[in-house]
Every structure is written in C-alpha cells, then in structure tokens.
Amino acid sequence: MGEKIPRSYGYIIVFLILAIGAFLAGRYLLGTKNEPAGLKPPLEGKSGEAEEKDRRIQELGSQVAQMRKELEENSSKTAELQTRLEQATQALSSTEQKLKKAIRQAERPAATPRQPQEKVASKPVEPAAPPGWSRPAEPGSYEIIRSTSVFAEPSSFSRKVSAINKGTRVTVVGSVGEWLEVRSKHGNPPGFIRRDDAMFVERKD
C-alpha cells in the first residue's frame, strides 16, 4: 500500500485552496466595486453635457424674454408715433382746408369786380344872368357879331343843333335870361344863342 499523506499536509493544501479562493473572491469583489467607478466618468460627462444644455436653454430663454420685452416697447413706441402721425395729418388737413377757404375768399372779389357806381352828374349851375338881361329881349331881327353855336335848350351844356357865322341875321322870337330864342328863315333848326353873341338890328313888324 502506498504511503499515507500526513494530515498536516492536508491542512496546508486546504488552507492554500481556501486562500486562493479567498484571493479570487476578493479580486472579484474588488472588481465589482471598481466597476461603477470605471463607468463614472462617462456618466459625469453626460451629466455635464445636460447641465451645459440646460444653461444654454436658460440663456436662450432669457434672450427671448429680452427680445419680447424690446418688441413690446417698440410696439408701444410705434403705436405712439402712429397716433402722433394721425394727429399731425388731421392738423395738416384742417390747415389746408382753411387755406383753400381763405384763397377762395381772396379770389372772389377779383373774379367778380365791383360794379362801378354810376356817377350822377350834378346839373351844372348856369351862371347868373347880368342885371341888364332881367328884361325879356325885344323880338325882331338880330345880327350875329361873332360866330356862335345854337343850343337845343337855354344852356351851354345842352345839345348843339347848329352853328351861325358872324354877320348872319337871325329872327329872335323870345328870350330866357341871357339866352335868345331864334328861328331860322333858311330851314335851320330853332334853338337858343347867347345874348352877347348877337346885336339887335330892327324890331319885328
């Protein structure tokens, strides 16, 4: 029969097996504990990226809020400017209407000039007859001592009907103040001549 292995050696072998098993178990457990530590950097990287994204989102939100505020302020200013523009337009329109009305009123007298007032010529006052002519003239034949005009009425402002040359004899049928009423024997129209333009020649029969 073979030699028996001493019991002490059996204890040593068992101890070694247990030691090796403990060592292996320890390494296994150590590896398990270290495994999350090995995965931690990627998780931390992912968490940092998420935080960076959150920070950017917050910045964009702040920018959007700022832009919205500025837009509201600009809209308010635009509305105010629009109101002022409308008021200025209304004032300008009112001023233009007043100006057109003033121009029409100014042009109206020029378009319809005033009718000239008819001047009523005052009847000229005949010079007073000399005292010597207060008596009616003697009817008869008179000779013209200077060329004179025959008037339709006993007034120098009345219509002239004819003219008589110096030396012509006329027939006087009456008198009015300084005027002699004459009749022509040659078919000339009757009228009046001044007394001082004729001289009595002979009485009418």
Buried (B, 14 or more C-beta within 10 A) or exposed (E): EEEEEEEEEEEEEEEEEEEEEEEEEEEEEEEEEEEEEEEEEEEEEEEEEEEEEEEEEEEEEEEEEEEEEEEEEEEEEEEEEEEEEEEEEEEEEEEEEEEEEEEEEEEEEEEEEEEEEEEEEEEEEBEEBEEEBEEEBEBBBBBBEEEBBBBBEBBBEEEEBBEBEEEBEBBBBEBBBBBBBBEBEEEBEBBBBBBEBBEBEEEEE
